[in-house]
Amino acid sequence: MKIIRLTTALDFGGIEKRLINISTHNDDNQWLFCALGKGGNAETTIINNGKKVVCFDSDFKIPSFNTIYKLVQFFKLEKPNVVHTSGAEANFHGILAARIAGVPLIIGEEVGIPKQSKIAKIIFLLIYKIADYIVGNSNEVISYLKLQNRVTDSKLLKIPNPVIFPSLPKVKISEDSLFRIISVSRLEKVKNIDSILRIVSKLKQQNWNIHYSILGEGKELNHLKNLTKDLNIEDSVTFLGFQNNPYPYLLMSDLYLLTSFTEGFSNSLAEAMYCELPCITTKVGAAEEMIKNNENGWIVNVNDDDDLFQTIESILKMEKTKRLAIGKKAKTTIIENYSLQNHIDLLMNVYLSKV
């Protein structure tokens, strides 16, 4: 069976991380990973995992009829059994092209809660009608697709993101009193890193000995650095840029923060939980499916600085043994529910439905 996975770009991000994880899986099928636009970090990693990659370097702004034509010709040449698209631009161009090319099985995937205009909702309502299935990675995404894009229950599939469980590196844990907080995130407005910086400032004013590190790149980098300067917390915040391997940084930290306004399934949250790192997340996407408040982590309200501050302060006051026990429960949750093999099994049940 030949399977084409199509996304907008193959550099770095949540979709790319998911495809990287899938590319580590080896079976008798032909896997082809494609991007409408450019490649980059994910492209290189997927190739190193022994899989074929094609980046079209095309215009992916909706609509691009040239991109649709290019995809149609490519699909006709490759003759895939399955085309599985991920993300808005890939869904629009890929689903249309696959249907025109006569691909037997067409699957679209929504990776988060999009901000769609009324016109966009209508467009994707029509696009999703011509796909065979639409995948969401959390109950919240599934609900959005049903309500806003009118996708029928018979077409909807919930398939959580896959997490690879690597052998974790041994790191030297500092015995000092500094409490290390970390986020792994694209630096975009939707991630609401501003809120964390404000909380760091407030905690420092109350003489808590903390340091905040951010792994990631994005459009908001300069804004966040300026905000750090304005809040006079430059000595307490480190911007580490994109890191291909976040695990050493997670393992040396005491608390992970995810403060997004919206989210589908956070790969970085899952990775932090796998590291037995106590985590706070806003009530978005799959968060409530992954975390039971006060049992294996904490959930706070979206864009609520007071809630976030009070939760972090309660953790700072918590006995270390209790905090570590919560981290151990987090790891158990991830291992039991979000393995790569579980993800592949769910995919194959769908992929084989028309073979």
N, C-alpha and C positions, 0 to 999 in steps of 0.2 A: 504494500500500500504506500502511495506517495502522499505525503502531508505537507502542505505549504502553510507556514505561519507568517502572517503579514502584519506589520505594525508601521507606524509613521516614521520612526527613526530607530537606529540601533547604536545609541551612544550610552547614556546612563539615565536611570530612572526606574520607576516601579515596574512598568511593563517590560523593560529590558532585563531587569533582574529576574523576573519570572521566566522569560525566554532563555536566559542563561541557565537557570536551574533545570529547565526542561531539556536543554541541549546536552546535559550530562547523562541523560537516560539513553541507553543503548538497547535496540531491539532489531527485528528484521525489517522494519519499515524504513522508507526513505524520508528523512526530515529535511526540509528546505526552509531556511529562515530568511525572510525578505523585509526590506524597508522601502517605503515610498521615497524617503529622502536620503539623508546621509547615514553613514555608519559611524564607527568610533570604538569606544571601549567595549561595548557589548558585542559588536561585530568581531573584534579581535578575539575575545574570550570564547565566543561560540565556535569560531574557526579552530581555535586551539582545542576545543572539545571534540573535534573531528567531524563537525557538521558543515554543510555547504551554506554559504550566505550570498545573497544578491541584494545590493543596494542600488535602487534605480536613480537616485539623485534627481528626482522629479519634483515638480511643483505639486504640493499636496493641499494647497488651499482649496476648500470646497466652493464650487465644483471646478475640477480640471479635466476637461474632456480629453486632452492629450495624455494625461496620466491613465485615464480609463482605457483609452485605446492601447497604450503600451502594455497595460496589465492583461487586457484581452488577448493580445498576441502572445504574451508570455505564458498565460495559462493554456492556450491552445497548443503551444509548443511542448510544454512540460506534461500536460495531461494528468494533473493531480487527481487523486480520489477525493481529497478533502482540501478546501481552503478555509482556514480559520483566521479571522481578522481580529485585531485588538486595538481599541481606541477610535475616536470619532472619524478622523480622516481616513484611516485604514478601513474602517467599516463602510464608509460611504463609497469610496472608490473601489475597494476590493469586492464587496458584495455585488455591486452592479456589474463589474467586469467578470466575476466568476459566473454569474447567471447568464450573461451574454455568451461566455465561452463554453457553457454547457457543463460546468463542473458538477459532478454527482451530488456532493454534500457541501453545503455552505453554512458556516457558523460565524456569527458576529459576537463580539465580546465587549461589554461595557465595563470599564475598569474603575469607575468611581461615580460620583454624583455630578453630572455635568451641569453647567449653567447654560441652558438652552433657551433661545428666544422662542416665541410662538411659532415662527416660521421653521426654526430648526426642529422643534418637536414634531411638526407635520412632516418635514423631510424624512426624519428618522423613523417615524411611524410607517411611512411608505417603504423605506429601505429595509426595515426589519421584516416587513411582510414578505419580501422575496427571498429572505434567508430561511434555511431549514430550522435552525435553532439560534437562540440568543443566550449567551452565558453571562451571569453575574457572579461576583465573587463574595457577596454577602447578602443577607436578608434585606438590608437597606437598599442596595443596588437593584435587587429583584423587585422590590416594591416600587421603586422609581420607574423601572421599565414598564411595569404593569399599569401604573397610574398615568404617567406622562407620555409614554410612547405606545400605549395600548397593545403591548405584546401579550399574546394569549398564554395561558398556563401551559398549554400543550407544547409551546415552543421554548419556554423558559427552563433554563438549567442553572442550578447553583453549584459552582465548582470552586471551592476555596483555593487560594494561591498555594503553590508548593513551597516547602521549606526543606533545604538540604541540611542534614545534620553532620557537619564536618567534625573532625577531631579538633577540639579547641586547643589553641596554643597555650603553653604555660607562660604566664606573665608574672612579673614580680609586683605583688600588691604592696603599696606603700603603707607603712604603719603610722604615718602622721595623722593629725586630726582633721586634715582637709577633707571635706565632703564633696565628691566629684559628681557633677550632673552632666548628662550628655544627651544630644539629639543627633540623629542621622536623618538628614532631610534635604530635599531640594530647597533652595533659598528662594521661595516664591511667596507671594502674599497669602495664598490659600493655606500655607503652613503656619502662619501666625507666630513666627519667631519673635516678633515685637513683644508679645505678651510675656514670653519667658524672660526677655531682657529687662522688662519693667519689674518682674518679680525678683530677679537677681539683684537689682538695685535696692529693692525694698528689704530683702533679706540681709544684704550687706549693711544697710542702715541700722539693722537690729543686731549687727555684730556676729552674724553667722559666718563661720569660716567655710566658704563654698567657692567652687570654681565651676564654670560652665564651658563645655566644649561643644562645637558644632562641626559635624562632618557633612560636607555638601557644598555644592556650587549652585549658582542661579542668579537671576536678574536682580534680586534684592540685596546682593552682597554689599554694595557700597552704602545703600540705605541703612542696613543693619550695623555696619561698622560706624557710620556717623551717629546712629542712635546710641551705640555703646559709648562713644565719646561724649555725647550730650549727657548721658546718665552717669558719667564719671565712673565707669566700671571696666575700663580697658584692661586693668590688671587682673580682672576676675573672669574674663571671657577670652577664649581662643578660637579662632576660625581655622580649621584644619584642612579645608578644601575637600574635594572628592577623594575618598579612599576606597580602592578596589576591595580591600579586606578590612571590614570594620571591626572584626572580632577582638583583636588585641585592645582596641580603644574601649569597647564595651566591657571587656573583662576587667579593666582597670578602673571602672566607674562604679558609683554607688547607687545611681538613680537615672532612669531613662525617661525623657519627656517627649510626648507627641501632642501638639496643641492645634492640630489642623481645624479649619472651619468645616471642611468636608474631606472625606476619604473613602476609598473602596475597601481594600484590604491592605494594611500596611506591612510590607515586607520587613522594614526595619524594626517595627514593634515585635514581630515574630522572632527576628534574630536576637533582639535584646532579651526576650523572654527565654529563648533557648540558652542564653548565657547565664541564666539564673539571676538576671538583673531585675530588681524591682522596677516596675513601670507605672507611669501615670499617662493616661491618654484621655483626650476629649471624647465625648459621646458621639462618635462618628463611625460610619461604615460598619466593619466587622468587629469593632472594639468590644461591644457587649456580648458578642459570641465567643470572644477570646478571653475576656477578663470578667471575673466575678468580683465586684467591688469589695475591697478589704480582705479578700481571700487569696487571690493570686496576682493582685495588682490593684490599681485605683482608677476610677473613672470620674472625670470632672465635667462640668457643663462647658459648652462651647463658648469661647470668648468671654470667660468669666474670671477676671484676674483675682477676685477675692476668693473664689472657690479653689483656684490653683494655688494661691499663696497659703491658704489654710491647710490644704492637703500636704504641700511640701513641708510646711513647718511641723505638722504632726508627725511626718516621717523622720524629720531631723531629731525630734524628741523621742522617737521610738527606740526601744532596746534593739541593739544590733542583731541579736539572735532571732527576734521576731521578724525583722526585716529580711534577713537571709532565708528564713523559712518560707516567706511569701515568694521570694525569688525561686526557690526550689519547686514550689507548686506551679509557678509560671512555666518552668521548663517541662514539667510533666504534661501540662496542657498542650504544649506545642508538639511534643513527640507523639502523643496519643492521637492527635486530630489533624495534623497538617503535614504529613510526610509527603515526599515527592512521589512515592509509589502509590499512595492513595489518590493523588492528583492524576497520575497517569492512568490508573485503573478507571477513574471516572471519565477521562477523555476517551479512552479506548472503547468504552461502552457506547459512546456516541459515534465515534469515528467508524465503528464496525456496523452501525445500524443500516447503512446503505451499500455495504460492500458485498 
